[in-house]
Amino acid sequence: MKNKFRISVVLFAAALLSAAFIVSCSKDDDTTPAVDLTALKASIAAAQTVYNASVEGKADGQYPTGSKAALQAAINAGQTVVDNSATTQAMADNAVVSVNLAVTTFQGLVNKPIAAENLVAHWSFDEGTGATAHDASDNHFDGTFKAGPVGKGWKGAVMPTWGADRTGAANKAIHFAGGNVEVPYNTKLNPTGAFTMSAWIKADTIKPGNRFLGLQSWIGYKFEVQEHNVPFFTLGWSETENPYDRDSGQELPVSEWHQVAVTFTPGHMIFYVDGTKIKEHTDVPNGGRSISGKPYNLTIGQDFPTDKYSAGDGTNFGVSSSPDYHVIPLAWGGYFQGSVDELRMYNIVLSETQIASLYTQEKP
């Protein structure tokens, strides 16, 4: 009897041990592993460091006004995940990705400097008086006010005038209504490879041939707003082929200031409006055309120097034996009716970020 009892006790004890082991294993299997927040906390700390070190403003190395708010929002969202007792590992991992992406996006907005040697010319038109527009670049391509031509479709002998700029400041831009600012020819102003041109413009009206920049019109290049006030660029590239004409496809309201920019490199021409990429063309010639063999001055406010228009009707345009060779008839020319400010030229293709930064620095 005692032996049977002992056997029963031993069996019962074994049963208890087995049950305890099973329960123990079952509890271990059901327990949710602790969430590792180390990576998330590190990302938040790094993002906060970037936030604290950044400054909003228009200067190089600063960030657009209001851009820090998005980064702070991402930091706050990440901290909410840390503080949530119900956070899972998947939630924490996703938050790491979100915070890191916010930092990368924010840092991509920084106002990036452009090397001084890449700036060909910068006419800020801040003089406010006189008849000279000074170039702020190291090249000193200063321009002189010139009256427009007298002829059909032209207002006749009109001089440029100083006017209000995009911020409303008096005499800090130039208003055109038939005259131009003429800049002596230089090969640097006649790029045959990569370039960027940008300007703030305000058209007073919509009209054909509303041209605010020209180097021998379509023989070299011209920048304008065509019918419907659409930014439009023409690049001369061959003695025997038609010029390359392309537009941005975006209509601009009249009587409003807008920054327009165009970049060119063999194979690509890209238009920007107010710092945003608008349209890209890939059917682009390999390069521009040099006019150094028969140079003409650059003109701001019209497409051709006033004293170089031909009196002819264009019948023999382009025929080397005719007086019209390398000139254009007055009736074919065009002038800008409106205001121009902050005209820049570069010998490189600025990136989307650089153009956006330029817009940020110059906008009112």
Legacy VTK file of the C-alpha trace (Angstrom):
# vtk DataFile Version 3.0
C-alpha trace
ASCII
DATASET POLYDATA
POINTS 364 float
0.000 0.000 0.000
2.781 2.306 0.959
4.612 1.454 -2.250
1.526 2.206 -4.310
1.154 5.548 -2.498
4.769 6.393 -3.100
4.392 5.519 -6.747
1.273 7.683 -6.955
3.073 10.598 -5.251
5.990 10.291 -7.626
3.671 10.110 -10.637
1.668 13.103 -9.368
4.849 15.108 -8.789
6.041 14.247 -12.280
2.685 15.296 -13.658
2.960 18.652 -11.842
6.469 19.198 -13.154
5.325 18.382 -16.685
2.367 20.734 -16.389
4.576 23.499 -15.000
7.022 23.025 -17.859
4.221 23.123 -20.424
2.680 26.254 -18.894
6.098 27.903 -18.707
6.774 27.184 -22.371
3.308 28.347 -23.315
3.789 31.668 -21.508
7.163 32.226 -23.154
5.694 31.628 -26.596
2.830 34.080 -26.014
4.945 36.928 -24.615
5.477 39.846 -27.118
9.173 40.683 -27.454
10.217 44.093 -26.147
10.208 46.845 -28.798
13.690 48.181 -29.610
13.437 51.975 -29.894
17.172 52.605 -30.069
17.287 53.389 -33.795
14.215 55.624 -33.631
15.554 57.634 -30.710
18.872 58.066 -32.532
17.081 59.285 -35.691
15.020 61.758 -33.683
18.141 63.083 -31.942
19.969 63.488 -35.268
16.969 65.240 -36.816
16.733 67.588 -33.868
20.408 68.455 -34.272
19.833 69.343 -37.937
16.781 71.400 -36.985
18.613 73.318 -34.268
21.565 74.119 -36.559
19.484 75.318 -39.518
18.515 78.920 -40.204
15.689 80.094 -42.415
16.423 82.909 -44.853
17.476 83.758 -48.397
21.244 83.577 -48.021
23.374 80.674 -49.264
23.322 77.810 -46.770
19.993 78.889 -45.286
16.591 77.281 -45.760
13.364 78.621 -47.271
11.097 80.382 -44.818
8.649 77.924 -43.276
10.592 74.802 -44.259
11.671 73.948 -40.690
8.064 73.395 -39.653
7.786 70.198 -41.735
10.954 68.808 -40.187
9.715 69.589 -36.670
6.421 67.878 -37.459
8.295 64.709 -38.468
10.340 64.859 -35.263
7.167 65.241 -33.190
5.525 62.311 -34.989
8.535 60.137 -34.262
8.474 61.084 -30.591
4.792 60.182 -30.431
5.701 56.661 -31.564
8.366 56.469 -28.830
5.902 57.578 -26.148
3.126 55.213 -27.222
2.981 52.111 -25.015
1.195 50.226 -27.772
3.974 50.818 -30.308
5.063 47.713 -32.191
8.456 47.051 -33.720
6.999 47.589 -37.178
5.667 50.989 -36.118
9.047 51.959 -34.719
10.889 50.819 -37.847
8.497 52.760 -40.071
8.972 55.861 -37.938
12.752 55.623 -38.408
12.265 55.660 -42.169
9.884 58.640 -41.957
12.164 60.741 -39.765
15.231 60.021 -41.888
13.307 60.844 -45.075
12.150 64.139 -43.567
15.761 65.071 -42.813
16.897 64.193 -46.340
14.037 66.169 -47.878
14.718 69.170 -45.655
18.439 69.219 -46.390
17.666 69.143 -50.109
15.938 72.530 -49.756
19.055 74.401 -48.648
19.949 77.504 -50.656
22.947 76.176 -52.544
25.732 78.547 -53.575
26.808 78.801 -57.212
30.510 79.237 -57.896
31.432 82.796 -58.851
33.261 81.626 -61.967
30.004 80.159 -63.310
28.236 83.521 -63.216
28.637 85.194 -66.613
26.555 88.281 -65.865
24.097 89.617 -63.314
22.212 92.816 -63.986
20.265 93.676 -60.836
19.054 97.048 -62.205
19.359 98.622 -58.778
21.106 101.815 -59.916
17.828 103.728 -60.080
19.262 106.626 -62.051
21.437 107.325 -65.057
21.737 105.440 -68.329
23.972 102.520 -67.335
23.044 99.080 -66.010
25.987 97.572 -64.171
26.898 93.890 -64.279
27.680 92.594 -60.787
29.743 89.642 -62.044
33.530 89.653 -62.302
33.142 90.231 -66.057
31.629 93.726 -65.695
29.442 93.491 -68.790
27.823 96.876 -68.227
25.003 97.966 -70.524
23.976 101.366 -71.876
20.452 102.658 -72.392
19.552 103.001 -76.064
16.465 104.376 -77.788
14.353 102.019 -79.837
14.061 102.288 -83.622
11.496 104.289 -85.543
9.357 102.203 -87.825
6.099 100.368 -88.340
5.011 98.545 -85.198
7.507 100.418 -82.985
6.807 103.307 -80.668
9.864 105.063 -81.989
12.972 106.403 -80.243
11.711 105.404 -76.792
14.299 105.079 -74.011
14.112 102.560 -71.162
13.082 104.016 -67.807
13.671 103.076 -64.179
10.634 101.531 -62.508
9.410 99.581 -59.496
10.839 96.126 -58.967
9.146 92.863 -57.977
9.059 93.965 -54.312
7.500 97.312 -55.157
10.712 99.246 -54.497
10.899 102.325 -56.721
13.578 102.592 -59.436
14.999 99.108 -58.836
14.020 97.571 -62.175
13.854 98.709 -65.793
10.686 99.336 -67.727
10.784 98.871 -71.494
8.447 100.186 -74.155
10.608 100.204 -77.250
14.150 100.945 -76.061
16.857 98.602 -74.844
19.990 98.182 -72.772
22.886 97.378 -75.097
25.869 95.338 -73.870
29.073 95.102 -75.956
29.550 91.681 -77.554
31.711 89.142 -75.772
32.080 85.430 -76.509
31.077 84.687 -72.904
27.667 86.164 -73.713
27.457 83.866 -76.741
27.468 80.349 -75.263
27.652 77.457 -77.684
27.497 74.839 -74.934
25.745 74.638 -71.571
24.076 77.708 -70.103
21.350 78.992 -67.803
19.477 82.270 -68.188
16.984 83.635 -65.680
15.101 86.865 -65.146
12.151 88.360 -63.353
9.698 89.797 -65.857
6.354 91.552 -65.759
4.659 91.899 -69.133
2.344 94.878 -69.516
0.444 93.261 -72.352
0.262 90.163 -74.518
1.731 90.719 -77.944
3.818 88.940 -80.595
7.569 89.413 -80.372
7.573 90.353 -76.673
11.351 89.849 -76.473
13.307 90.816 -73.380
16.736 89.413 -74.297
18.444 88.952 -77.626
21.809 88.238 -79.194
21.170 88.961 -82.870
17.660 87.620 -82.450
17.271 84.022 -83.736
20.760 84.051 -85.268
22.315 83.853 -81.801
19.421 83.530 -79.346
16.385 85.324 -77.988
14.315 84.936 -74.830
10.735 86.193 -74.828
7.123 85.612 -73.910
5.183 84.744 -77.032
1.471 84.949 -77.724
-0.528 84.104 -74.569
2.490 85.298 -72.554
4.239 81.924 -72.700
8.020 81.852 -71.990
9.775 80.980 -75.243
13.431 80.533 -76.220
15.073 80.500 -79.642
18.583 79.176 -80.224
20.461 79.694 -83.475
22.646 76.694 -84.174
23.399 76.503 -87.888
24.009 78.782 -90.878
21.806 76.575 -93.040
19.153 75.235 -90.663
16.184 76.952 -89.068
16.697 78.110 -85.471
15.608 75.890 -82.594
12.350 77.280 -81.109
10.733 75.858 -77.997
8.370 77.112 -75.300
7.454 76.339 -71.708
3.775 75.708 -72.428
2.721 77.782 -69.415
0.779 81.019 -69.764
1.684 83.817 -67.353
-0.797 86.475 -66.250
0.086 89.969 -67.418
0.959 92.702 -64.920
2.443 90.113 -62.541
6.072 89.478 -61.693
7.378 85.989 -62.410
10.819 84.456 -62.478
11.464 82.641 -65.763
14.534 80.531 -66.457
15.849 78.296 -69.207
18.736 75.830 -69.142
20.476 74.295 -72.122
22.920 71.492 -72.633
23.312 69.359 -75.766
20.205 67.195 -75.793
18.158 69.113 -73.225
16.368 72.419 -72.826
14.407 72.934 -69.612
12.038 75.760 -68.664
11.329 76.923 -65.115
8.734 79.342 -63.776
9.005 80.682 -60.225
11.644 78.107 -59.314
9.637 75.114 -60.531
10.505 72.910 -63.488
7.753 73.310 -66.076
8.797 71.579 -69.276
11.766 69.663 -70.687
12.658 69.257 -74.367
15.001 66.501 -75.481
15.008 67.085 -79.246
17.744 69.675 -78.827
20.702 70.448 -81.147
24.256 69.782 -80.038
25.088 73.402 -79.378
24.447 77.064 -80.010
25.879 79.170 -82.795
28.807 81.551 -82.418
28.389 84.961 -84.057
31.950 86.025 -83.246
32.778 86.223 -86.973
30.285 89.053 -87.313
29.486 90.058 -83.733
26.468 92.021 -82.632
25.884 93.489 -79.199
23.595 91.831 -76.656
20.325 93.666 -76.137
18.068 93.648 -73.093
14.526 94.790 -73.841
14.568 93.989 -77.562
16.029 91.331 -79.818
18.497 93.336 -81.924
20.591 96.508 -81.578
18.606 99.491 -82.788
21.144 100.570 -85.413
21.503 97.057 -86.854
18.017 96.402 -88.106
17.712 96.223 -91.869
15.466 98.572 -93.764
14.738 95.757 -96.215
11.690 93.561 -96.261
13.581 90.333 -95.670
13.358 89.090 -99.233
17.076 88.301 -99.322
17.465 87.491 -95.667
20.400 85.145 -95.148
21.854 85.599 -98.654
25.510 86.479 -98.140
25.627 88.856 -101.110
22.665 90.910 -99.899
22.594 93.815 -97.413
20.195 91.762 -95.320
22.794 89.092 -94.545
23.130 88.556 -90.789
20.587 91.255 -90.049
16.817 91.213 -89.732
14.210 93.566 -91.150
12.804 96.062 -88.672
9.337 94.661 -89.286
10.541 91.273 -88.075
12.052 92.570 -84.864
10.488 92.731 -81.453
10.763 94.620 -78.187
9.556 93.913 -74.684
6.662 95.875 -73.276
7.009 95.522 -69.538
9.578 95.408 -66.751
12.698 93.276 -66.206
14.641 92.669 -63.009
17.508 90.441 -61.796
18.693 89.171 -65.175
21.337 86.449 -64.789
23.438 84.311 -67.122
25.524 81.247 -66.172
27.935 79.083 -68.148
26.573 75.875 -66.619
23.224 74.158 -66.305
21.880 74.960 -62.862
20.159 72.077 -61.106
16.515 72.128 -60.104
17.587 72.730 -56.518
19.854 75.626 -57.479
17.138 77.317 -59.509
14.655 76.809 -56.689
17.209 78.309 -54.291
17.752 81.263 -56.625
14.019 81.864 -56.731
13.798 81.626 -52.942
16.571 84.166 -52.523
15.070 86.626 -55.012
11.349 86.348 -54.430
9.564 89.185 -52.591
LINES 1 365
364 0 1 2 3 4 5 6 7 8 9 10 11 12 13 14 15 16 17 18 19 20 21 22 23 24 25 26 27 28 29 30 31 32 33 34 35 36 37 38 39 40 41 42 43 44 45 46 47 48 49 50 51 52 53 54 55 56 57 58 59 60 61 62 63 64 65 66 67 68 69 70 71 72 73 74 75 76 77 78 79 80 81 82 83 84 85 86 87 88 89 90 91 92 93 94 95 96 97 98 99 100 101 102 103 104 105 106 107 108 109 110 111 112 113 114 115 116 117 118 119 120 121 122 123 124 125 126 127 128 129 130 131 132 133 134 135 136 137 138 139 140 141 142 143 144 145 146 147 148 149 150 151 152 153 154 155 156 157 158 159 160 161 162 163 164 165 166 167 168 169 170 171 172 173 174 175 176 177 178 179 180 181 182 183 184 185 186 187 188 189 190 191 192 193 194 195 196 197 198 199 200 201 202 203 204 205 206 207 208 209 210 211 212 213 214 215 216 217 218 219 220 221 222 223 224 225 226 227 228 229 230 231 232 233 234 235 236 237 238 239 240 241 242 243 244 245 246 247 248 249 250 251 252 253 254 255 256 257 258 259 260 261 262 263 264 265 266 267 268 269 270 271 272 273 274 275 276 277 278 279 280 281 282 283 284 285 286 287 288 289 290 291 292 293 294 295 296 297 298 299 300 301 302 303 304 305 306 307 308 309 310 311 312 313 314 315 316 317 318 319 320 321 322 323 324 325 326 327 328 329 330 331 332 333 334 335 336 337 338 339 340 341 342 343 344 345 346 347 348 349 350 351 352 353 354 355 356 357 358 359 360 361 362 363
